[in-house]
Amino acid sequence: MGYITGLTRNRKEWIPQFIVSIDEETCIGCGRCYKVCAHEVLGFEEVDEDDSAKMFMTVENPGSCVGCQACGRTCSKKAFTFAPVEM
């Protein structure tokens, strides 16, 4: 079974890694990943624990992910999980 592949500008084969999940315990809600995603895949979720105003990121539109992993590369906490799509 193969994976969906793409090509880079130099015609090198590339396997996109699509977002699967974000670890809510690890995420600090800084929003860096939200800012780099041009496809509106991510959203904010607020935790209402004793007025702490803690936020973390969620995957709102997984179908819009193009597999670039820009969000994961900007995450200092490494809270993202990615996987390729099988054909």
VENRAMO-V58140 format. One record per residue. RES is the residue in three letters. PHI is phi in degrees with one decimal (none if undefined). PSI is psi as a letter, one per 40 degrees, with the letter a starting at -180 (none if undefined). D_CENTER is the distance of its C-alpha to the mean C-alpha in Angstrom with 1 decimal. Layout:
<<RES	PHI	PSI	D_CENTER> <RES	PHI	PSI	D_CENTER>>
This chain:
<<MET	none	h	24.5> <GLY	-101.5	i	22.4> <TYR	-113.2	i	18.8> <ILE	-66.4	h	17.9> <THR	-123.5	i	18.4> <GLY	-133.4	a	18.6> <LEU	-125.2	i	20.8> <THR	-80.1	i	20.4> <ARG	-59.8	d	23.0> <ASN	-88.0	e	25.3> <ARG	67.2	f	25.2> <LYS	-88.6	h	23.4> <GLU	-68.1	i	21.6> <TRP	-139.0	h	17.8> <ILE	-104.7	h	15.7> <PRO	-64.8	i	12.2> <GLN	-111.2	h	9.5> <PHE	-90.8	i	7.4> <ILE	-66.6	h	4.6> <VAL	-106.6	d	7.4> <SER	-161.3	i	7.1> <ILE	-126.6	h	7.0> <ASP	-73.9	h	10.6> <GLU	-65.9	d	12.5> <GLU	-74.2	d	15.3> <THR	-87.1	d	13.6> <CYS	-62.5	h	11.5> <ILE	-104.6	e	14.1> <GLY	71.3	f	12.9> <CYS	-71.0	d	13.6> <GLY	88.1	e	11.5> <ARG	-60.0	d	10.9> <CYS	-64.0	d	7.2> <TYR	-61.4	d	8.7> <LYS	-70.1	d	11.4> <VAL	-85.4	e	10.0> <CYS	-80.0	h	8.1> <ALA	-88.1	e	11.3> <HIS	-116.5	e	10.6> <GLU	52.6	f	10.3> <VAL	-81.8	d	7.4> <LEU	-101.5	i	7.0> <GLY	-147.2	i	10.3> <PHE	-97.8	i	12.4> <GLU	-129.3	h	14.5> <GLU	-102.5	h	17.7> <VAL	-100.8	h	19.6> <ASP	-100.9	g	23.4> <GLU	-112.1	h	25.0> <ASP	50.9	f	28.3> <ASP	57.9	f	27.2> <SER	-78.7	d	24.7> <ALA	57.3	f	22.2> <LYS	-76.0	h	19.3> <MET	-125.3	i	15.9> <PHE	-146.4	i	12.4> <MET	-89.1	i	9.1> <THR	-130.7	i	8.6> <VAL	-93.3	h	7.1> <GLU	-87.3	d	10.1> <ASN	-129.7	g	10.2> <PRO	-62.6	d	8.6> <GLY	-69.2	e	11.5> <SER	-89.1	e	10.7> <CYS	-66.4	h	7.8> <VAL	-101.6	e	10.0> <GLY	81.7	f	8.5> <CYS	-80.2	d	8.9> <GLN	64.2	f	6.3> <ALA	-61.4	d	7.5> <CYS	-62.7	d	4.9> <GLY	-68.8	d	5.7> <ARG	-71.8	d	9.2> <THR	-87.9	e	9.8> <CYS	-79.1	h	9.2> <SER	-72.2	d	12.8> <LYS	-95.1	e	12.5> <LYS	54.6	f	10.3> <ALA	-87.5	e	8.8> <PHE	-93.1	i	5.8> <THR	-121.7	h	7.4> <PHE	-124.8	i	7.4> <ALA	-154.9	i	10.6> <PRO	-75.9	i	12.8> <VAL	-101.8	h	14.5> <GLU	-80.3	i	18.2> <MET	-84.0	none	20.9>>
